[in-house]
């Protein structure tokens, strides 16, 4: 295992140069990690690094590129959300280099999870359900193995098995989940889902009462299952 010394303390690193223990991160550690990358951090670097860390602490997941750019756009404006701007700051890519310096995990799109060993272990033996004379493969979580199998009839079938009769309010959330997934490449956990619903549909439709009345098993967990999406990453539903 690799290591480096910061202020007299030994910091263990993984083979890819990332912190072995994320709790050991501090700004001096970030500066040492950046120096290993040939970078000297300035105020512009710190804006991105701290935003990445804030996002991770709030949502328990590292932001993918589109969501990072959205967050930068909201907080700092269009220029600082641009690809050229980020590329100048982090020449080896803001997600690879930036997350390493920020002391957070490398983000994965849902489509990339199938190459992750832990994900493979959890989903090694898919199950199936009978629908309109054919077998539909699902993971142990109940989420579809093949996203292309999804259609609204199948969604209604899955919902009924979950004890839910679909209404226009249910469909609004389901279509929101699907639009989010096909835009950003991940199924949102509940905190992220609520944030974006608030922005697009209003705070009333992002409340716990509203969403959990519709999806008692969790708007993120149960909703993604009915929406034909992968199981969300990170902290999914509080109850």
KOLDODREN-640959 format. One record per residue (C-alpha): residue number from 1; residue in one letter; z, x, y. Coordinates in Angstrom, 2 decimals, always signed. Example, Ala and Ser with C-alpha at 12.3 -4.5 7.8 and 13.67 -1.06 7.14 Angstrom:
residues 2
<site><k>1</k><r>A</r><z>+7.80</z><x>+12.30</x><y>-4.50</y></site>
<site><k>2</k><r>S</r><z>+7.14</z><x>+13.67</x><y>-1.06</y></site>
END
This chain:
residues 239
<site><k>1</k><r>X</r><z>+0.00</z><x>+0.00</x><y>+0.00</y></site>
<site><k>2</k><r>X</r><z>-0.80</z><x>+1.20</x><y>+3.51</y></site>
<site><k>3</k><r>X</r><z>+1.80</z><x>+1.51</x><y>+6.24</y></site>
<site><k>4</k><r>X</r><z>+2.24</z><x>+2.53</x><y>+9.86</y></site>
<site><k>5</k><r>X</r><z>+5.24</z><x>+3.41</x><y>+11.98</y></site>
<site><k>6</k><r>X</r><z>+6.06</z><x>+1.46</x><y>+15.13</y></site>
<site><k>7</k><r>X</r><z>+9.11</z><x>+2.36</x><y>+17.22</y></site>
<site><k>8</k><r>X</r><z>+10.60</z><x>+4.20</x><y>+14.26</y></site>
<site><k>9</k><r>X</r><z>+10.12</z><x>+1.26</x><y>+11.87</y></site>
<site><k>10</k><r>X</r><z>+7.78</z><x>+1.33</x><y>+8.88</y></site>
<site><k>11</k><r>X</r><z>+5.35</z><x>-1.59</x><y>+8.84</y></site>
<site><k>12</k><r>X</r><z>+3.70</z><x>-2.33</x><y>+5.50</y></site>
<site><k>13</k><r>X</r><z>+0.00</z><x>-3.20</x><y>+5.53</y></site>
<site><k>14</k><r>X</r><z>-2.27</z><x>-4.72</x><y>+2.94</y></site>
<site><k>15</k><r>X</r><z>-5.42</z><x>-2.95</x><y>+1.80</y></site>
<site><k>16</k><r>X</r><z>-7.45</z><x>-4.87</x><y>+4.42</y></site>
<site><k>17</k><r>X</r><z>-5.18</z><x>-3.62</x><y>+7.23</y></site>
<site><k>18</k><r>X</r><z>-3.35</z><x>-6.93</x><y>+7.68</y></site>
<site><k>19</k><r>X</r><z>+0.42</z><x>-7.20</x><y>+7.87</y></site>
<site><k>20</k><r>X</r><z>+2.04</z><x>-7.53</x><y>+4.48</y></site>
<site><k>21</k><r>X</r><z>+4.90</z><x>-9.47</x><y>+6.11</y></site>
<site><k>22</k><r>X</r><z>+3.75</z><x>-11.65</x><y>+9.01</y></site>
<site><k>23</k><r>X</r><z>+7.33</z><x>-11.84</x><y>+10.27</y></site>
<site><k>24</k><r>X</r><z>+7.10</z><x>-8.16</x><y>+11.26</y></site>
<site><k>25</k><r>X</r><z>+4.62</z><x>-8.95</x><y>+14.03</y></site>
<site><k>26</k><r>X</r><z>+5.53</z><x>-8.05</x><y>+17.61</y></site>
<site><k>27</k><r>X</r><z>+3.50</z><x>-7.01</x><y>+20.63</y></site>
<site><k>28</k><r>X</r><z>+4.10</z><x>-3.28</x><y>+19.92</y></site>
<site><k>29</k><r>X</r><z>+2.95</z><x>-3.91</x><y>+16.33</y></site>
<site><k>30</k><r>X</r><z>-0.17</z><x>-5.67</x><y>+17.68</y></site>
<site><k>31</k><r>X</r><z>-0.90</z><x>-2.68</x><y>+19.91</y></site>
<site><k>32</k><r>X</r><z>-0.58</z><x>-0.35</x><y>+16.94</y></site>
<site><k>33</k><r>X</r><z>-2.86</z><x>-2.58</x><y>+14.85</y></site>
<site><k>34</k><r>X</r><z>-5.38</z><x>-2.65</x><y>+17.68</y></site>
<site><k>35</k><r>X</r><z>-5.27</z><x>+1.16</x><y>+17.97</y></site>
<site><k>36</k><r>X</r><z>-6.21</z><x>+1.33</x><y>+14.27</y></site>
<site><k>37</k><r>X</r><z>-9.26</z><x>-0.73</x><y>+15.25</y></site>
<site><k>38</k><r>X</r><z>-10.08</z><x>+1.58</x><y>+18.15</y></site>
<site><k>39</k><r>X</r><z>-9.01</z><x>-0.99</x><y>+20.75</y></site>
<site><k>40</k><r>X</r><z>-6.67</z><x>-0.76</x><y>+23.73</y></site>
<site><k>41</k><r>X</r><z>-5.36</z><x>-4.23</x><y>+24.45</y></site>
<site><k>42</k><r>X</r><z>-5.66</z><x>-5.64</x><y>+27.96</y></site>
<site><k>43</k><r>X</r><z>-4.78</z><x>-9.00</x><y>+29.52</y></site>
<site><k>44</k><r>X</r><z>-7.98</z><x>-10.60</x><y>+28.21</y></site>
<site><k>45</k><r>X</r><z>-7.21</z><x>-9.56</x><y>+24.63</y></site>
<site><k>46</k><r>X</r><z>-3.68</z><x>-10.92</x><y>+24.96</y></site>
<site><k>47</k><r>X</r><z>-4.93</z><x>-14.32</x><y>+26.11</y></site>
<site><k>48</k><r>X</r><z>-6.89</z><x>-14.71</x><y>+22.87</y></site>
<site><k>49</k><r>X</r><z>-4.17</z><x>-13.19</x><y>+20.67</y></site>
<site><k>50</k><r>X</r><z>-1.40</z><x>-15.37</x><y>+22.06</y></site>
<site><k>51</k><r>X</r><z>-3.55</z><x>-18.49</x><y>+21.85</y></site>
<site><k>52</k><r>X</r><z>-4.32</z><x>-17.71</x><y>+18.19</y></site>
<site><k>53</k><r>X</r><z>-0.64</z><x>-17.29</x><y>+17.47</y></site>
<site><k>54</k><r>X</r><z>+0.32</z><x>-20.48</x><y>+19.32</y></site>
<site><k>55</k><r>X</r><z>-2.28</z><x>-22.40</x><y>+17.34</y></site>
<site><k>56</k><r>X</r><z>-1.03</z><x>-20.96</x><y>+14.05</y></site>
<site><k>57</k><r>X</r><z>+2.60</z><x>-21.74</x><y>+14.89</y></site>
<site><k>58</k><r>X</r><z>+1.76</z><x>-25.32</x><y>+15.92</y></site>
<site><k>59</k><r>X</r><z>-0.60</z><x>-26.25</x><y>+13.09</y></site>
<site><k>60</k><r>X</r><z>+0.41</z><x>-23.81</x><y>+10.32</y></site>
<site><k>61</k><r>X</r><z>-3.20</z><x>-22.72</x><y>+9.95</y></site>
<site><k>62</k><r>X</r><z>-5.40</z><x>-20.10</x><y>+11.58</y></site>
<site><k>63</k><r>X</r><z>-8.10</z><x>-21.59</x><y>+13.76</y></site>
<site><k>64</k><r>X</r><z>-11.71</z><x>-21.42</x><y>+12.65</y></site>
<site><k>65</k><r>X</r><z>-14.23</z><x>-20.22</x><y>+15.24</y></site>
<site><k>66</k><r>X</r><z>-15.27</z><x>-23.59</x><y>+16.67</y></site>
<site><k>67</k><r>X</r><z>-11.67</z><x>-24.72</x><y>+17.06</y></site>
<site><k>68</k><r>X</r><z>-10.73</z><x>-21.39</x><y>+18.66</y></site>
<site><k>69</k><r>X</r><z>-13.55</z><x>-21.77</x><y>+21.18</y></site>
<site><k>70</k><r>X</r><z>-12.44</z><x>-25.34</x><y>+21.92</y></site>
<site><k>71</k><r>X</r><z>-8.87</z><x>-24.17</x><y>+22.52</y></site>
<site><k>72</k><r>X</r><z>-10.07</z><x>-21.34</x><y>+24.79</y></site>
<site><k>73</k><r>X</r><z>-12.33</z><x>-23.73</x><y>+26.68</y></site>
<site><k>74</k><r>X</r><z>-9.44</z><x>-26.14</x><y>+27.29</y></site>
<site><k>75</k><r>X</r><z>-7.04</z><x>-23.43</x><y>+28.43</y></site>
<site><k>76</k><r>X</r><z>-9.20</z><x>-20.81</x><y>+30.16</y></site>
<site><k>77</k><r>X</r><z>-12.62</z><x>-22.31</x><y>+30.83</y></site>
<site><k>78</k><r>X</r><z>-16.18</z><x>-21.94</x><y>+29.59</y></site>
<site><k>79</k><r>X</r><z>-16.65</z><x>-18.20</x><y>+30.20</y></site>
<site><k>80</k><r>X</r><z>-13.71</z><x>-17.17</x><y>+28.03</y></site>
<site><k>81</k><r>X</r><z>-14.89</z><x>-19.40</x><y>+25.20</y></site>
<site><k>82</k><r>X</r><z>-18.30</z><x>-17.73</x><y>+25.01</y></site>
<site><k>83</k><r>X</r><z>-19.48</z><x>-15.74</x><y>+22.01</y></site>
<site><k>84</k><r>X</r><z>-20.56</z><x>-12.76</x><y>+24.12</y></site>
<site><k>85</k><r>X</r><z>-17.20</z><x>-12.64</x><y>+25.88</y></site>
<site><k>86</k><r>X</r><z>-15.29</z><x>-12.71</x><y>+22.59</y></site>
<site><k>87</k><r>X</r><z>-17.68</z><x>-10.21</x><y>+21.03</y></site>
<site><k>88</k><r>X</r><z>-17.03</z><x>-7.74</x><y>+23.84</y></site>
<site><k>89</k><r>X</r><z>-13.27</z><x>-8.06</x><y>+23.31</y></site>
<site><k>90</k><r>X</r><z>-13.40</z><x>-7.92</x><y>+19.50</y></site>
<site><k>91</k><r>X</r><z>-16.58</z><x>-6.06</x><y>+18.44</y></site>
<site><k>92</k><r>X</r><z>-15.87</z><x>-6.57</x><y>+14.73</y></site>
<site><k>93</k><r>X</r><z>-15.63</z><x>-10.36</x><y>+15.23</y></site>
<site><k>94</k><r>X</r><z>-12.81</z><x>-12.25</x><y>+16.87</y></site>
<site><k>95</k><r>X</r><z>-11.73</z><x>-13.97</x><y>+13.65</y></site>
<site><k>96</k><r>X</r><z>-11.65</z><x>-10.85</x><y>+11.50</y></site>
<site><k>97</k><r>X</r><z>-10.35</z><x>-8.37</x><y>+14.07</y></site>
<site><k>98</k><r>X</r><z>-8.47</z><x>-10.80</x><y>+16.29</y></site>
<site><k>99</k><r>X</r><z>-6.44</z><x>-12.48</x><y>+13.57</y></site>
<site><k>100</k><r>X</r><z>-5.57</z><x>-9.11</x><y>+12.06</y></site>
<site><k>101</k><r>X</r><z>-4.17</z><x>-7.90</x><y>+15.41</y></site>
<site><k>102</k><r>X</r><z>-2.50</z><x>-11.28</x><y>+16.02</y></site>
<site><k>103</k><r>X</r><z>-0.67</z><x>-11.00</x><y>+12.72</y></site>
<site><k>104</k><r>X</r><z>-1.95</z><x>-14.27</x><y>+11.26</y></site>
<site><k>105</k><r>X</r><z>-4.04</z><x>-15.04</x><y>+8.15</y></site>
<site><k>106</k><r>X</r><z>-7.82</z><x>-14.93</x><y>+8.16</y></site>
<site><k>107</k><r>X</r><z>-9.02</z><x>-18.55</x><y>+8.48</y></site>
<site><k>108</k><r>X</r><z>-11.08</z><x>-20.08</x><y>+5.71</y></site>
<site><k>109</k><r>X</r><z>-13.55</z><x>-22.93</x><y>+5.96</y></site>
<site><k>110</k><r>X</r><z>-13.03</z><x>-25.52</x><y>+3.23</y></site>
<site><k>111</k><r>X</r><z>-16.36</z><x>-24.50</x><y>+1.70</y></site>
<site><k>112</k><r>X</r><z>-15.05</z><x>-20.94</x><y>+1.35</y></site>
<site><k>113</k><r>X</r><z>-11.87</z><x>-21.94</x><y>-0.49</y></site>
<site><k>114</k><r>X</r><z>-13.68</z><x>-22.16</x><y>-3.83</y></site>
<site><k>115</k><r>X</r><z>-13.74</z><x>-18.34</x><y>-3.77</y></site>
<site><k>116</k><r>X</r><z>-9.98</z><x>-18.16</x><y>-3.17</y></site>
<site><k>117</k><r>X</r><z>-7.99</z><x>-17.33</x><y>-6.34</y></site>
<site><k>118</k><r>X</r><z>-5.04</z><x>-19.61</x><y>-5.53</y></site>
<site><k>119</k><r>X</r><z>-7.38</z><x>-22.51</x><y>-4.80</y></site>
<site><k>120</k><r>X</r><z>-9.25</z><x>-21.94</x><y>-8.06</y></site>
<site><k>121</k><r>X</r><z>-6.01</z><x>-21.96</x><y>-10.01</y></site>
<site><k>122</k><r>X</r><z>-4.93</z><x>-25.29</x><y>-8.47</y></site>
<site><k>123</k><r>X</r><z>-8.33</z><x>-26.87</x><y>-9.11</y></site>
<site><k>124</k><r>X</r><z>-9.32</z><x>-25.17</x><y>-12.37</y></site>
<site><k>125</k><r>X</r><z>-9.73</z><x>-28.32</x><y>-14.47</y></site>
<site><k>126</k><r>X</r><z>-11.24</z><x>-31.22</x><y>-12.55</y></site>
<site><k>127</k><r>X</r><z>-10.52</z><x>-34.76</x><y>-13.67</y></site>
<site><k>128</k><r>X</r><z>-12.87</z><x>-37.71</x><y>-13.37</y></site>
<site><k>129</k><r>X</r><z>-12.95</z><x>-41.39</x><y>-12.54</y></site>
<site><k>130</k><r>X</r><z>-15.36</z><x>-44.06</x><y>-13.69</y></site>
<site><k>131</k><r>X</r><z>-17.44</z><x>-45.61</x><y>-10.92</y></site>
<site><k>132</k><r>X</r><z>-20.52</z><x>-47.84</x><y>-11.32</y></site>
<site><k>133</k><r>X</r><z>-21.26</z><x>-46.56</x><y>-14.81</y></site>
<site><k>134</k><r>X</r><z>-20.88</z><x>-42.86</x><y>-14.07</y></site>
<site><k>135</k><r>X</r><z>-18.15</z><x>-40.25</x><y>-14.01</y></site>
<site><k>136</k><r>X</r><z>-17.11</z><x>-38.85</x><y>-10.63</y></site>
<site><k>137</k><r>X</r><z>-15.33</z><x>-35.50</x><y>-10.79</y></site>
<site><k>138</k><r>X</r><z>-12.13</z><x>-35.22</x><y>-8.76</y></site>
<site><k>139</k><r>X</r><z>-9.51</z><x>-32.50</x><y>-8.34</y></site>
<site><k>140</k><r>X</r><z>-5.94</z><x>-33.09</x><y>-9.49</y></site>
<site><k>141</k><r>X</r><z>-5.21</z><x>-34.13</x><y>-5.89</y></site>
<site><k>142</k><r>X</r><z>-7.79</z><x>-36.94</x><y>-6.20</y></site>
<site><k>143</k><r>X</r><z>-10.23</z><x>-35.33</x><y>-3.74</y></site>
<site><k>144</k><r>X</r><z>-13.89</z><x>-35.23</x><y>-4.72</y></site>
<site><k>145</k><r>X</r><z>-15.20</z><x>-32.07</x><y>-6.37</y></site>
<site><k>146</k><r>X</r><z>-18.74</z><x>-32.77</x><y>-5.13</y></site>
<site><k>147</k><r>X</r><z>-18.80</z><x>-34.04</x><y>-1.56</y></site>
<site><k>148</k><r>X</r><z>-22.34</z><x>-35.35</x><y>-2.06</y></site>
<site><k>149</k><r>X</r><z>-20.95</z><x>-38.01</x><y>-4.44</y></site>
<site><k>150</k><r>X</r><z>-19.35</z><x>-39.82</x><y>-1.51</y></site>
<site><k>151</k><r>X</r><z>-20.58</z><x>-43.11</x><y>-0.13</y></site>
<site><k>152</k><r>X</r><z>-18.81</z><x>-46.09</x><y>+1.46</y></site>
<site><k>153</k><r>X</r><z>-18.70</z><x>-48.04</x><y>-1.82</y></site>
<site><k>154</k><r>X</r><z>-16.98</z><x>-45.12</x><y>-3.53</y></site>
<site><k>155</k><r>X</r><z>-14.59</z><x>-44.84</x><y>-0.58</y></site>
<site><k>156</k><r>X</r><z>-13.67</z><x>-48.52</x><y>-0.98</y></site>
<site><k>157</k><r>X</r><z>-13.18</z><x>-47.99</x><y>-4.71</y></site>
<site><k>158</k><r>X</r><z>-10.87</z><x>-45.00</x><y>-4.13</y></site>
<site><k>159</k><r>X</r><z>-9.00</z><x>-46.89</x><y>-1.43</y></site>
<site><k>160</k><r>X</r><z>-8.35</z><x>-49.86</x><y>-3.74</y></site>
<site><k>161</k><r>X</r><z>-6.98</z><x>-47.47</x><y>-6.36</y></site>
<site><k>162</k><r>X</r><z>-4.67</z><x>-46.23</x><y>-3.58</y></site>
<site><k>163</k><r>X</r><z>-3.56</z><x>-49.79</x><y>-2.80</y></site>
<site><k>164</k><r>X</r><z>-5.57</z><x>-49.99</x><y>+0.43</y></site>
<site><k>165</k><r>X</r><z>-8.06</z><x>-52.67</x><y>+1.49</y></site>
<site><k>166</k><r>X</r><z>-10.42</z><x>-51.13</x><y>+4.01</y></site>
<site><k>167</k><r>X</r><z>-10.57</z><x>-52.67</x><y>+7.50</y></site>
<site><k>168</k><r>X</r><z>-12.51</z><x>-51.59</x><y>+10.62</y></site>
<site><k>169</k><r>X</r><z>-9.39</z><x>-49.65</x><y>+11.67</y></site>
<site><k>170</k><r>X</r><z>-9.38</z><x>-47.74</x><y>+8.38</y></site>
<site><k>171</k><r>X</r><z>-13.09</z><x>-46.98</x><y>+8.71</y></site>
<site><k>172</k><r>X</r><z>-12.62</z><x>-45.67</x><y>+12.23</y></site>
<site><k>173</k><r>X</r><z>-10.19</z><x>-43.02</x><y>+10.94</y></site>
<site><k>174</k><r>X</r><z>-12.32</z><x>-42.26</x><y>+7.87</y></site>
<site><k>175</k><r>X</r><z>-15.45</z><x>-41.71</x><y>+9.96</y></site>
<site><k>176</k><r>X</r><z>-13.41</z><x>-39.64</x><y>+12.41</y></site>
<site><k>177</k><r>X</r><z>-12.20</z><x>-37.43</x><y>+9.53</y></site>
<site><k>178</k><r>X</r><z>-15.75</z><x>-36.99</x><y>+8.26</y></site>
<site><k>179</k><r>X</r><z>-17.14</z><x>-36.20</x><y>+11.72</y></site>
<site><k>180</k><r>X</r><z>-14.38</z><x>-33.63</x><y>+12.23</y></site>
<site><k>181</k><r>X</r><z>-15.11</z><x>-32.02</x><y>+8.86</y></site>
<site><k>182</k><r>X</r><z>-18.86</z><x>-31.75</x><y>+9.35</y></site>
<site><k>183</k><r>X</r><z>-18.36</z><x>-30.39</x><y>+12.86</y></site>
<site><k>184</k><r>X</r><z>-15.63</z><x>-27.81</x><y>+12.16</y></site>
<site><k>185</k><r>X</r><z>-15.89</z><x>-27.16</x><y>+8.41</y></site>
<site><k>186</k><r>X</r><z>-12.27</z><x>-28.05</x><y>+7.58</y></site>
<site><k>187</k><r>X</r><z>-10.40</z><x>-31.24</x><y>+6.81</y></site>
<site><k>188</k><r>X</r><z>-7.68</z><x>-31.55</x><y>+9.47</y></site>
<site><k>189</k><r>X</r><z>-3.98</z><x>-31.62</x><y>+8.61</y></site>
<site><k>190</k><r>X</r><z>-2.03</z><x>-34.38</x><y>+10.30</y></site>
<site><k>191</k><r>X</r><z>-0.97</z><x>-32.53</x><y>+13.49</y></site>
<site><k>192</k><r>X</r><z>-4.53</z><x>-31.43</x><y>+14.13</y></site>
<site><k>193</k><r>X</r><z>-5.87</z><x>-34.88</x><y>+13.29</y></site>
<site><k>194</k><r>X</r><z>-3.46</z><x>-36.53</x><y>+15.74</y></site>
<site><k>195</k><r>X</r><z>-4.36</z><x>-34.06</x><y>+18.50</y></site>
<site><k>196</k><r>X</r><z>-8.07</z><x>-34.79</x><y>+18.23</y></site>
<site><k>197</k><r>X</r><z>-7.66</z><x>-38.55</x><y>+17.77</y></site>
<site><k>198</k><r>X</r><z>-5.56</z><x>-38.60</x><y>+20.96</y></site>
<site><k>199</k><r>X</r><z>-8.38</z><x>-36.84</x><y>+22.81</y></site>
<site><k>200</k><r>X</r><z>-11.17</z><x>-39.04</x><y>+21.43</y></site>
<site><k>201</k><r>X</r><z>-9.62</z><x>-42.43</x><y>+20.66</y></site>
<site><k>202</k><r>X</r><z>-6.40</z><x>-42.51</x><y>+22.66</y></site>
<site><k>203</k><r>X</r><z>-2.72</z><x>-41.90</x><y>+22.02</y></site>
<site><k>204</k><r>X</r><z>-2.08</z><x>-45.36</x><y>+20.53</y></site>
<site><k>205</k><r>X</r><z>-4.37</z><x>-44.62</x><y>+17.60</y></site>
<site><k>206</k><r>X</r><z>-2.76</z><x>-41.22</x><y>+17.07</y></site>
<site><k>207</k><r>X</r><z>+0.79</z><x>-42.49</x><y>+16.70</y></site>
<site><k>208</k><r>X</r><z>+2.63</z><x>-42.04</x><y>+13.40</y></site>
<site><k>209</k><r>X</r><z>+3.18</z><x>-45.81</x><y>+13.12</y></site>
<site><k>210</k><r>X</r><z>-0.49</z><x>-46.65</x><y>+13.58</y></site>
<site><k>211</k><r>X</r><z>-1.82</z><x>-43.99</x><y>+11.21</y></site>
<site><k>212</k><r>X</r><z>+0.82</z><x>-44.38</x><y>+8.50</y></site>
<site><k>213</k><r>X</r><z>+0.52</z><x>-48.17</x><y>+8.55</y></site>
<site><k>214</k><r>X</r><z>-3.15</z><x>-47.62</x><y>+7.70</y></site>
<site><k>215</k><r>X</r><z>-2.58</z><x>-44.77</x><y>+5.24</y></site>
<site><k>216</k><r>X</r><z>+0.97</z><x>-44.88</x><y>+3.82</y></site>
<site><k>217</k><r>X</r><z>+0.18</z><x>-41.83</x><y>+1.68</y></site>
<site><k>218</k><r>X</r><z>-0.62</z><x>-39.87</x><y>+4.83</y></site>
<site><k>219</k><r>X</r><z>-3.61</z><x>-40.09</x><y>+7.19</y></site>
<site><k>220</k><r>X</r><z>-4.51</z><x>-36.51</x><y>+6.38</y></site>
<site><k>221</k><r>X</r><z>-3.80</z><x>-36.38</x><y>+2.65</y></site>
<site><k>222</k><r>X</r><z>-4.77</z><x>-39.92</x><y>+1.67</y></site>
<site><k>223</k><r>X</r><z>-7.39</z><x>-40.24</x><y>+4.39</y></site>
<site><k>224</k><r>X</r><z>-9.27</z><x>-37.13</x><y>+3.29</y></site>
<site><k>225</k><r>X</r><z>-9.24</z><x>-38.39</x><y>-0.29</y></site>
<site><k>226</k><r>X</r><z>-10.86</z><x>-41.69</x><y>+0.70</y></site>
<site><k>227</k><r>X</r><z>-13.22</z><x>-39.90</x><y>+3.12</y></site>
<site><k>228</k><r>X</r><z>-14.57</z><x>-37.76</x><y>+0.27</y></site>
<site><k>229</k><r>X</r><z>-13.36</z><x>-34.51</x><y>+1.82</y></site>
<site><k>230</k><r>X</r><z>-11.47</z><x>-31.48</x><y>+0.49</y></site>
<site><k>231</k><r>X</r><z>-7.69</z><x>-31.48</x><y>+0.50</y></site>
<site><k>232</k><r>X</r><z>-6.52</z><x>-30.35</x><y>+3.96</y></site>
<site><k>233</k><r>X</r><z>-5.08</z><x>-26.87</x><y>+4.37</y></site>
<site><k>234</k><r>X</r><z>-1.75</z><x>-26.05</x><y>+5.98</y></site>
<site><k>235</k><r>X</r><z>+1.05</z><x>-28.49</x><y>+6.70</y></site>
<site><k>236</k><r>X</r><z>-0.52</z><x>-31.80</x><y>+5.74</y></site>
<site><k>237</k><r>X</r><z>+1.78</z><x>-34.81</x><y>+6.24</y></site>
<site><k>238</k><r>X</r><z>+5.44</z><x>-34.88</x><y>+7.26</y></site>
<site><k>239</k><r>X</r><z>+6.23</z><x>-37.68</x><y>+4.80</y></site>
END
